[in-house]
């Protein structure tokens, strides 16, 4: 009675993940799967022994089969049958009536959480066959018992507003069909019963994993993202094509999924829930089964009599448990030809935690296990289709493909190819940003210096970035300057404006929000101006680096060979001047250690260094990122760009350290944004971030990479202040230079010319200043800029 399977190409649909190689056509009867029963009543109200027994059953079942039957769930008597009955009445309505309750145009293109109101419903046709017959239609309903504070940032953030909205914003979600007057009340009661059951399962799963029983509950404190999904699979008068099924093979992306169906006692139709298992062991399998050479078969899943549910875990749970709890392949095939079923109803809840919940291996740090998945968060996993800048579009696409190992065309790939999740993560790990103690570059042995220089160089060669400790700047010097910077930026605008030199970006001094546009450095003139305030200042008489271009009117001269005697420019705001000077003097050690790394790793001579580079530029940029909640969804803290000069030195704000991201895709400045892979720069207390600029990258023949990076908008309430200075600063009075020894690959260029051009590109006025008045002229200039920065 086993069911042999044949593999055909697949398609992709929103909301679930299809297995590319696993559209499997039924050619014989499937046998029933041996599904473990877990009693909710015994877990909730039983003796300690009975409770532990249910936990053990759940854990064992999800480590093997991948599905469990929940019995004694404690729902109000008759509620499931009432919900089935009223839902069937709704789906029996004429098509034009049901269509009135579809999502209207203008909805966000998200793949999950179509109902954003606390209470409401949405109808959608999920899948049709080639003849236009409905294979699967959904009614999604929500009626949460959780109170919502619409002033809470969780609900009002850009990400939150894609999952939640008030009833007044989307009144169409609360319009119910008069033809089925009881539908709203019955489905509302069912939803709240499902909330309670989900809460119980949060605790049960936590105990099964040996973690705090409140762990999953603590990740679901807000109103649920998930609706109850009521699926209707109509009777099939005409069998669909062989490669079309009611629900094609897939697994869920959820924490767990709860399903109860109308097919009890009617499984002989072959049109009910089925699970893919290993023929030899009977264990449930995931999308790698065929590639691993395993023999598989479909088995039918029988729902126990009475008010019961089938539960399976999704990818969120599998990621947290590092694959210990299986998210297995399942489907709903077509009924066997000639069988007259009344149409199948399924009541489902695809339960997920709050959208901002971080998802990573729970036990890997403790037991030394290697994570099977990279770190992510629920919103990034569930909100596919969103264009929010916080989401890594390439990474989201990879997550769609990775576990099932399939290409966009639906054909399965081989292990190790780019859509394999382990290959993706290996690529990301080889391009990870190193964290290094560089103190040996100051006082280590020759061998130790050479070793650290190579390690730092490897980081610059891979990503252009490194996070360094042992840099020698006392923590109090950094915190003192940051505190004074906060004091400056929090002062009234009229006070700050006293240090605005009135010429806009590129001339030093203070710039208010809207006076910088980092994306223009990549030739992108379409982005809104960045949500950042800045103060450019430095030691008097700078001769190198970007600040030397901006502060070139100073009559003083400051030797970068020894800046200990240099003082701040006289126009520096008094509130920060003393602390800034102390910080810059201390940062000279970082500059000299970076200089030593360049010489040791790339064999750069003293003569070449003296010709075009100063170890320290002595300039300072204070970047203040206010909360950007008042700005548009497309705004950025700082748009995608590459830095201009030598090595940028950044101190991230420990009170709000996240937001700086690096593109590790390798597509370069001429690549498409959709192909970029953004990774966060890790924050390490008392560390500095170093990254390579365009001119130094050019002079090393791009051995040291100038990587594209960006600063995400600050959506938090707390501001963020970054302290930025430079190392290996190009001399503005240096000669035209092609590059170091055999590393040169471009024609010679003068630092002053290169830096002046790039400083100008930051300015929002750049297009106007260059007379770029037509789309064609802007396009040509954009292309020229991108090609200059390969």
Number of C-alpha atoms within 10 A of each C-alpha: 9 15 17 16 17 13 13 15 16 24 16 17 12 13 17 19 22 28 28 27 24 27 25 23 19 19 12 13 17 19 16 16 20 16 19 17 21 23 22 21 16 19 22 17 10 14 11 11 11 16 19 17 16 22 23 16 16 26 22 17 24 25 16 18 26 28 29 25 23 24 20 16 21 15 16 11 9 11 16 22 14 16 24 23 15 18 24 19 13 19 21 13 14 9 9 8 14 18 15 15 19 16 16 12 7 6 10 14 15 17 15 22 20 24 24 25 25 24 19 24 28 25 21 17 16 18 19 16 16 10 9 9 15 18 21 21 21 22 23 24 28 29 23 23 17 13 9 14 12 12 9 10 16 18 20 17 17 17 23 19 15 22 23 24 17 15 15 10 11 16 11 18 26 20 14 17 16 9 11 14 12 16 21 23 12 18 26 22 21 22 24 17 20 21 22 15 16 20 16 16 19 23 20 24 24 18 19 20 19 11 14 14 16 15 14 21 19 14 16 19 11 17 19 23 25 24 28 27 22 25 23 27 25 19 18 21 11 10 16 19 11 12 15 21 25 25 22 26 26 25 24 21 25 24 23 24 20 24 21 23 23 20 20 14 11 14 18 16 18 21 25 27 22 23 25 27 26 17 15 10 11 16 22 28 23 20 25 18 19 15 13 10 8 14 14 22 23 27 24 25 22 22 26 17 10 13 20 23 25 23 21 28 26 24 23 27 24 25 25 23 20 21 18 16 28 26 31 27 28 29 24 20 22 24 24 18 13 11 14 12 18 14 15 20 25 21 23 22 23 25 26 25 27 23 22 16 16 16 20 21 20 15 17 15 10 7 8 8 11 11 20 18 20 16 13 17 16 19 23 21 21 22 23 20 16 18 15 15 15 18 18 19 22 16 21 19 17 19 21 23 25 22 20 26 27 26 17 14 11 19 16 23 19 13 15 13 14 19 24 22 23 19 15 19 18 14 14 17 12 12 21 21 24 21 20 17 15 25 19 19 25 17 11 13 11 11 10 15 22 19 17 21 25 17 19 26 23 20 25 24 19 21 25 29 30 26 24 21 18 17 24 15 21 13 12 11 16 21 18 16 22 23 14 18 26 16 12 19 22 14 11 9 11 9 13 18 14 13 17 20 15 13 10 18 27 23 22 28 26 25 25 19 15 15 20 27 28 28 24 26 26 24 24 20 20 9 15 18 24 26 27 26 20 23 24 25 29 29 30 24 22 30 28 34 30 33 27 30 21 21 23 18 12 14 10 14 12 20 17 21 13 12 17 15 9 21 21 21 18 13 16 21 21 13 14 19 22 16 19 31 23 18 24 29 19 19 22 26 20 28 25 19 22 25 23 21 24 21 16 19 18 18 12 18 13 10 8 14 17 13 15 23 24 26 28 33 33 35 28 23 21 23 21 25 27 23 18 22 17 8 14 12 15 13 20 28 28 23 26 25 23 24 22 26 28 30 31 22 23 19 22 27 20 15 10 17 17 17 22 19 19 25 23 22 19 16 15 21 23 16 13 9 14 11 17 20 19 22 20 16 21 20 19 15 13 19 22 23 22 25 25 29 24 24 25 27 24 28 24 22 19 22 19 26 26 32 28 25 26 22 23 22 27 22 20 15 12 11 17 23 25 20 22 20 30 33 31 28 33 32 26 24 14 17 14 15 18 18 23 19 14 8 16 17 14 14 11 14 17 18 28 21 12 17 25 17 13 21 19 18 24 21 21 21 15 16 17 9 11 11 10 15 11 9 9 10 14 19 15 13 18 18 16 13 20 18 14 12 18 14
